[in-house]
Amino acid sequence: MGPGVISTLERLDREVCGRHELTLMVRDRGTPLPRRSYARLIVNVLDVNDHRPQFLAARYTGRVYSTALPGTRVAQLTALDHDHAHNAVVNYNIVSGRSRSTRTNHHRY
């Protein structure tokens, strides 16, 4: 009598398949008829941060009148991350070209 070990033969990617359902069988070497039993194993693949967020466009253009009030929306950006849960949360920041009159809301999606 001993334990059975199940291991992967290749890398599992949560974004490709997040759940694997396996049917297991165990049998003895009894005579005249071997006996067997079945069980179900559900493997939930946990997410790792293996995808980088990507903007839906390579370039965005915004316009604003010089008479616009502070807080006026200049542009709306969209980015997606194909990871799951907290690994898919994106943050938007201005990293260059910053001026005193431009800011970004640090929304998390």
C-alpha positions as MATLAB code, in Angstrom:
seq = 'MGPGVISTLERLDREVCGRHELTLMVRDRGTPLPRRSYARLIVNVLDVNDHRPQFLAARYTGRVYSTALPGTRVAQLTALDHDHAHNAVVNYNIVSGRSRSTRTNHHRY';
ca = [
       0.000    0.000    0.000;
       1.360    3.421   -0.887;
       0.424    6.871   -2.081;
      -0.211    7.735   -5.698;
       1.378   10.909   -7.000;
      -0.063   13.024   -9.791;
       2.217   15.562  -11.438;
       2.111   17.771  -14.504;
       3.852   16.918  -17.756;
       3.785   20.517  -18.994;
       3.138   24.038  -17.744;
      -0.487   24.845  -16.905;
      -1.765   28.301  -17.858;
      -4.765   29.591  -15.941;
      -5.807   31.853  -18.818;
      -5.973   28.834  -21.171;
      -7.725   26.478  -18.738;
      -8.300   27.399  -15.104;
      -9.870   24.127  -13.993;
      -9.101   20.510  -14.793;
     -11.457   17.681  -13.794;
      -9.864   14.238  -13.690;
     -11.342   10.816  -13.004;
      -9.036    8.576  -10.986;
      -9.123    4.834  -10.607;
      -7.402    2.565   -8.121;
      -7.490   -1.236   -8.282;
      -6.040   -4.090   -6.372;
      -4.563   -7.360   -7.605;
      -7.129   -9.509   -5.855;
      -8.195  -12.862   -7.205;
     -10.302  -14.127   -8.735;
     -11.636  -10.612   -9.546;
      -9.622   -7.447   -8.934;
     -11.592   -4.714   -7.152;
     -11.516   -1.067   -8.178;
     -12.718    2.291   -6.970;
     -13.050    5.723   -8.564;
     -12.640    9.294   -7.367;
     -12.784   12.725   -8.966;
      -9.890   15.181   -8.710;
     -10.515   18.846   -9.454;
      -7.372   20.899  -10.049;
      -7.813   24.683   -9.871;
      -4.902   26.449  -11.534;
      -3.854   29.533   -9.581;
      -3.026   32.705  -11.451;
       0.435   34.235  -11.629;
       1.210   37.652  -13.041;
       2.463   36.330  -16.390;
       0.786   38.817  -18.757;
       1.618   42.488  -19.133;
      -1.182   45.029  -19.497;
      -1.693   46.367  -23.010;
      -3.341   49.527  -24.258;
      -6.065   48.911  -26.831;
      -4.504   51.582  -29.065;
      -0.869   52.515  -29.654;
      -1.665   56.245  -29.654;
      -4.387   58.385  -28.136;
      -5.334   61.974  -28.986;
      -7.098   64.369  -26.699;
      -8.559   67.846  -27.162;
      -9.540   70.487  -24.712;
     -10.596   74.118  -25.094;
      -8.375   76.692  -23.401;
     -11.478   77.844  -21.510;
     -12.205   74.375  -20.118;
     -12.631   74.134  -16.371;
     -10.149   72.172  -14.230;
     -11.161   68.525  -14.149;
     -12.357   68.495  -17.762;
     -11.749   65.109  -19.397;
      -9.084   65.296  -22.086;
      -8.862   61.641  -23.147;
     -10.074   58.208  -22.119;
      -7.624   55.324  -22.254;
      -8.313   51.614  -22.115;
      -5.870   48.852  -21.240;
      -6.428   45.169  -20.569;
      -4.474   42.558  -18.664;
      -5.257   38.908  -19.394;
      -4.349   37.762  -15.904;
      -7.009   37.090  -13.276;
      -8.306   38.905  -10.159;
      -5.734   41.178   -8.480;
      -3.129   40.344  -11.150;
      -5.406   41.950  -13.773;
      -5.846   45.275  -11.971;
      -4.297   48.084  -14.014;
      -3.082   51.506  -12.872;
      -2.713   54.486  -15.205;
       0.106   57.002  -14.716;
       1.739   59.785  -16.713;
       5.447   58.952  -16.866;
       6.751   61.650  -19.208;
       5.644   64.951  -20.706;
       4.057   65.922  -17.405;
       3.118   69.554  -16.958;
       1.751   71.399  -13.956;
      -1.699   71.499  -15.534;
      -1.982   67.813  -16.465;
      -2.726   64.951  -14.132;
      -4.130   61.470  -14.232;
      -6.600   59.854  -11.920;
      -4.952   56.794  -10.464;
      -7.962   54.579  -10.992;
      -7.599   50.841  -10.638;
      -9.723   48.612  -12.843;
];
